[in-house]
Amino acid sequence: MTDPAVLNRIRWRCRRGMLELDAWLARFLDVAFPAMAADEQARFEALIAAEDDDLYGWLTGREAPPAHFSALVETIKATKVSI
């Protein structure tokens, strides 16, 4: 996906109420998202529709994500940066 308007819309949706989530999701969007297949990009958009508490639990490993998000969550976790 290279459409700047679409990427900006998704970037805005990645802004969360937690700094940790902001960092994880923004980094993933910059590093991995553009190279993903369209179906995986759509899965990411579905993932970021989840509640902050759920996302945080999945990304920290405190909770198991739904099976259809498992691989994506692992990919996002691999792009984490220290804040």
N, CA and C atoms as an extended XYZ file, in Angstrom:
249
Properties=species:S:1:pos:R:3:atomname:S:1:resname:S:1:resid:I:1 pbc="F F F"
N         0.852       -1.176        0.000 N   MET     1
C         0.000        0.000        0.000 CA  MET     1
C         0.890        1.228        0.000 C   MET     1
N         0.656        2.093       -0.943 N   THR     2
C         1.476        3.295       -1.035 CA  THR     2
C         0.653        4.578       -1.005 C   THR     2
N        -0.647        4.463       -0.959 N   ASP     3
C        -1.501        5.638       -0.942 CA  ASP     3
C        -1.299        6.396        0.376 C   ASP     3
N        -0.712        7.592        0.317 N   PRO     4
C        -0.432        8.344        1.543 CA  PRO     4
C        -1.682        8.654        2.370 C   PRO     4
N        -2.795        8.904        1.727 N   ALA     5
C        -4.017        9.212        2.471 CA  ALA     5
C        -4.470        8.011        3.290 C   ALA     5
N        -4.389        6.827        2.708 N   VAL     6
C        -4.777        5.612        3.428 CA  VAL     6
C        -3.810        5.343        4.575 C   VAL     6
N        -2.515        5.483        4.303 N   LEU     7
C        -1.523        5.276        5.370 CA  LEU     7
C        -1.710        6.272        6.506 C   LEU     7
N        -2.031        7.513        6.190 N   ASN     8
C        -2.263        8.506        7.233 CA  ASN     8
C        -3.494        8.160        8.063 C   ASN     8
N        -4.524        7.654        7.405 N   ARG     9
C        -5.733        7.242        8.142 CA  ARG     9
C        -5.405        6.103        9.099 C   ARG     9
N        -4.642        5.134        8.623 N   ILE    10
C        -4.258        4.008        9.474 CA  ILE    10
C        -3.333        4.481       10.590 C   ILE    10
N        -2.403        5.377       10.263 N   ARG    11
C        -1.498        5.909       11.292 CA  ARG    11
C        -2.300        6.596       12.399 C   ARG    11
N        -3.319        7.341       12.018 N   TRP    12
C        -4.161        8.008       13.011 CA  TRP    12
C        -4.853        6.974       13.898 C   TRP    12
N        -5.312        5.886       13.315 N   ARG    13
C        -5.977        4.823       14.082 CA  ARG    13
C        -5.003        4.083       14.991 C   ARG    13
N        -3.708        4.157       14.690 N   CYS    14
C        -2.690        3.523       15.534 CA  CYS    14
C        -2.402        4.335       16.788 C   CYS    14
N        -2.815        5.579       16.810 N   ARG    15
C        -2.615        6.408       18.004 CA  ARG    15
C        -3.571        5.929       19.076 C   ARG    15
N        -3.011        5.550       20.213 N   ARG    16
C        -3.808        4.953       21.275 CA  ARG    16
C        -3.680        5.773       22.554 C   ARG    16
N        -4.271        5.273       23.603 N   GLY    17
C        -4.197        5.932       24.896 CA  GLY    17
C        -2.993        5.517       25.709 C   GLY    17
N        -2.174        4.627       25.171 N   MET    18
C        -0.984        4.151       25.880 CA  MET    18
C         0.246        4.393       25.022 C   MET    18
N         1.261        4.985       25.616 N   LEU    19
C         2.497        5.259       24.897 CA  LEU    19
C         3.104        3.985       24.324 C   LEU    19
N         3.049        2.894       25.086 N   GLU    20
C         3.621        1.634       24.627 CA  GLU    20
C         2.950        1.152       23.345 C   GLU    20
N         1.631        1.236       23.310 N   LEU    21
C         0.903        0.821       22.109 CA  LEU    21
C         1.214        1.742       20.938 C   LEU    21
N         1.279        3.038       21.205 N   ASP    22
C         1.635        3.992       20.147 CA  ASP    22
C         2.968        3.611       19.516 C   ASP    22
N         3.954        3.321       20.361 N   ALA    23
C         5.293        2.996       19.865 CA  ALA    23
C         5.289        1.703       19.068 C   ALA    23
N         4.647        0.675       19.599 N   TRP    24
C         4.599       -0.614       18.907 CA  TRP    24
C         3.923       -0.485       17.542 C   TRP    24
N         2.746        0.101       17.546 N   LEU    25
C         1.953        0.141       16.319 CA  LEU    25
C         2.552        1.077       15.268 C   LEU    25
N         3.061        2.225       15.695 N   ALA    26
C         3.669        3.159       14.743 CA  ALA    26
C         4.921        2.553       14.118 C   ALA    26
N         5.730        1.909       14.925 N   ARG    27
C         6.953        1.279       14.393 CA  ARG    27
C         6.578        0.188       13.397 C   ARG    27
N         5.607       -0.628       13.747 N   PHE    28
C         5.172       -1.689       12.846 CA  PHE    28
C         4.663       -1.095       11.539 C   PHE    28
N         3.884       -0.030       11.637 N   LEU    29
C         3.339        0.607       10.447 CA  LEU    29
C         4.458        1.108        9.537 C   LEU    29
N         5.503        1.645       10.123 N   ASP    30
C         6.633        2.154        9.339 CA  ASP    30
C         7.511        1.039        8.772 C   ASP    30
N         7.743       -0.004        9.552 N   VAL    31
C         8.721       -1.033        9.198 CA  VAL    31
C         8.135       -2.160        8.357 C   VAL    31
N         7.016       -2.692        8.756 N   ALA    32
C         6.516       -3.928        8.142 CA  ALA    32
C         5.257       -3.773        7.294 C   ALA    32
N         4.398       -2.861        7.661 N   PHE    33
C         3.099       -2.758        7.005 CA  PHE    33
C         3.173       -2.558        5.489 C   PHE    33
N         4.007       -1.652        4.987 N   PRO    34
C         4.000       -1.404        3.539 CA  PRO    34
C         4.315       -2.636        2.683 C   PRO    34
N         5.087       -3.562        3.203 N   ALA    35
C         5.475       -4.746        2.432 CA  ALA    35
C         4.487       -5.894        2.569 C   ALA    35
N         3.474       -5.733        3.379 N   MET    36
C         2.515       -6.816        3.609 CA  MET    36
C         1.529       -6.952        2.451 C   MET    36
N         1.036       -8.157        2.285 N   ALA    37
C        -0.016       -8.420        1.302 CA  ALA    37
C        -1.304       -7.724        1.747 C   ALA    37
N        -2.167       -7.458        0.808 N   ALA    38
C        -3.411       -6.730        1.086 CA  ALA    38
C        -4.259       -7.411        2.156 C   ALA    38
N        -4.321       -8.750        2.151 N   ASP    39
C        -5.136       -9.437        3.161 CA  ASP    39
C        -4.545       -9.274        4.556 C   ASP    39
N        -3.221       -9.238        4.663 N   GLU    40
C        -2.579       -9.020        5.960 CA  GLU    40
C        -2.745       -7.577        6.412 C   GLU    40
N        -2.711       -6.643        5.481 N   GLN    41
C        -2.968       -5.246        5.838 CA  GLN    41
C        -4.383       -5.090        6.371 C   GLN    41
N        -5.323       -5.770        5.757 N   ALA    42
C        -6.709       -5.725        6.233 CA  ALA    42
C        -6.816       -6.348        7.625 C   ALA    42
N        -6.065       -7.409        7.869 N   ARG    43
C        -6.064       -8.045        9.190 CA  ARG    43
C        -5.501       -7.063       10.235 C   ARG    43
N        -4.462       -6.316        9.870 N   PHE    44
C        -3.906       -5.321       10.784 CA  PHE    44
C        -4.953       -4.257       11.104 C   PHE    44
N        -5.688       -3.812       10.101 N   GLU    45
C        -6.738       -2.823       10.346 CA  GLU    45
C        -7.806       -3.379       11.279 C   GLU    45
N        -8.118       -4.660       11.136 N   ALA    46
C        -9.073       -5.290       12.051 CA  ALA    46
C        -8.485       -5.366       13.462 C   ALA    46
N        -7.204       -5.671       13.554 N   LEU    47
C        -6.534       -5.769       14.857 CA  LEU    47
C        -6.589       -4.445       15.599 C   LEU    47
N        -6.307       -3.345       14.911 N   ILE    48
C        -6.267       -2.055       15.599 CA  ILE    48
C        -7.653       -1.533       15.960 C   ILE    48
N        -8.685       -2.256       15.571 N   ALA    49
C       -10.038       -1.914       16.008 CA  ALA    49
C       -10.314       -2.455       17.414 C   ALA    49
N        -9.406       -3.295       17.909 N   ALA    50
C        -9.582       -3.877       19.249 CA  ALA    50
C        -9.357       -2.816       20.323 C   ALA    50
N        -9.842       -3.104       21.504 N   GLU    51
C        -9.663       -2.208       22.646 CA  GLU    51
C        -8.196       -2.162       23.068 C   GLU    51
N        -7.779       -1.033       23.627 N   ASP    52
C        -6.401       -0.859       24.069 CA  ASP    52
C        -5.966       -1.951       25.051 C   ASP    52
N        -6.831       -2.267       26.009 N   ASP    53
C        -6.475       -3.281       27.005 CA  ASP    53
C        -6.222       -4.635       26.359 C   ASP    53
N        -7.031       -4.990       25.378 N   ASP    54
C        -6.832       -6.259       24.672 CA  ASP    54
C        -5.516       -6.244       23.902 C   ASP    54
N        -5.289       -5.176       23.137 N   LEU    55
C        -4.039       -5.068       22.374 CA  LEU    55
C        -2.825       -5.147       23.286 C   LEU    55
N        -2.875       -4.434       24.390 N   TYR    56
C        -1.748       -4.436       25.317 CA  TYR    56
C        -1.515       -5.839       25.878 C   TYR    56
N        -2.575       -6.506       26.250 N   GLY    57
C        -2.448       -7.873       26.764 CA  GLY    57
C        -1.851       -8.816       25.738 C   GLY    57
N        -2.273       -8.696       24.499 N   TRP    58
C        -1.754       -9.565       23.441 CA  TRP    58
C        -0.284       -9.270       23.162 C   TRP    58
N         0.065       -7.985       23.091 N   LEU    59
C         1.430       -7.614       22.732 CA  LEU    59
C         2.431       -7.864       23.860 C   LEU    59
N         1.969       -7.840       25.089 N   THR    60
C         2.865       -8.116       26.207 CA  THR    60
C         2.908       -9.596       26.544 C   THR    60
N         2.035      -10.372       25.940 N   GLY    61
C         1.996      -11.796       26.227 CA  GLY    61
C         1.194      -12.149       27.467 C   GLY    61
N         0.515      -11.195       28.043 N   ARG    62
C        -0.312      -11.451       29.229 CA  ARG    62
C        -1.580      -12.214       28.873 C   ARG    62
N        -2.010      -12.052       27.640 N   GLU    63
C        -3.199      -12.747       27.147 CA  GLU    63
C        -2.892      -13.295       25.766 C   GLU    63
N        -3.518      -14.391       25.425 N   ALA    64
C        -3.353      -14.952       24.086 CA  ALA    64
C        -4.306      -14.227       23.132 C   ALA    64
N        -3.803      -13.813       21.981 N   PRO    65
C        -4.696      -13.173       21.004 CA  PRO    65
C        -5.586      -14.214       20.343 C   PRO    65
N        -6.674      -13.785       19.730 N   PRO    66
C        -7.468      -14.722       18.941 CA  PRO    66
C        -6.569      -15.369       17.875 C   PRO    66
N        -6.874      -16.589       17.529 N   ALA    67
C        -6.021      -17.359       16.616 CA  ALA    67
C        -5.745      -16.625       15.304 C   ALA    67
N        -6.733      -15.918       14.777 N   HIS    68
C        -6.540      -15.241       13.491 CA  HIS    68
C        -5.608      -14.036       13.584 C   HIS    68
N        -5.270      -13.595       14.810 N   PHE    69
C        -4.332      -12.498       14.998 CA  PHE    69
C        -2.960      -12.959       15.500 C   PHE    69
N        -2.807      -14.219       15.829 N   SER    70
C        -1.587      -14.707       16.487 CA  SER    70
C        -0.310      -14.376       15.724 C   SER    70
N        -0.244      -14.720       14.458 N   ALA    71
C         0.968      -14.480       13.675 CA  ALA    71
C         1.240      -12.982       13.544 C   ALA    71
N         0.208      -12.199       13.336 N   LEU    72
C         0.364      -10.755       13.209 CA  LEU    72
C         0.871      -10.142       14.509 C   LEU    72
N         0.337      -10.588       15.631 N   VAL    73
C         0.781      -10.085       16.926 CA  VAL    73
C         2.268      -10.405       17.129 C   VAL    73
N         2.678      -11.599       16.749 N   GLU    74
C         4.101      -11.953       16.881 CA  GLU    74
C         4.978      -11.063       15.994 C   GLU    74
N         4.505      -10.754       14.815 N   THR    75
C         5.255       -9.866       13.926 CA  THR    75
C         5.359       -8.467       14.517 C   THR    75
N         4.284       -7.973       15.072 N   ILE    76
C         4.301       -6.652       15.704 CA  ILE    76
C         5.254       -6.653       16.890 C   ILE    76
N         5.200       -7.692       17.696 N   LYS    77
C         6.094       -7.786       18.854 CA  LYS    77
C         7.560       -7.761       18.426 C   LYS    77
N         7.851       -8.332       17.289 N   ALA    78
C         9.235       -8.380       16.801 CA  ALA    78
C         9.740       -7.013       16.362 C   ALA    78
N         8.857       -6.062       16.134 N   THR    79
C         9.274       -4.722       15.702 CA  THR    79
C         9.355       -3.733       16.861 C   THR    79
N         9.150       -4.208       18.072 N   LYS    80
C         9.113       -3.315       19.247 CA  LYS    80
C        10.428       -2.553       19.409 C   LYS    80
N        10.291       -1.308       19.829 N   VAL    81
C        11.447       -0.489       20.165 CA  VAL    81
C        11.322       -0.101       21.639 C   VAL    81
N        12.413        0.201       22.254 N   SER    82
C        12.402        0.655       23.650 CA  SER    82
C        11.970        2.114       23.708 C   SER    82
N        11.185        2.424       24.738 N   ILE    83
C        10.761        3.804       24.938 CA  ILE    83
C        11.245        4.307       26.274 C   ILE    83
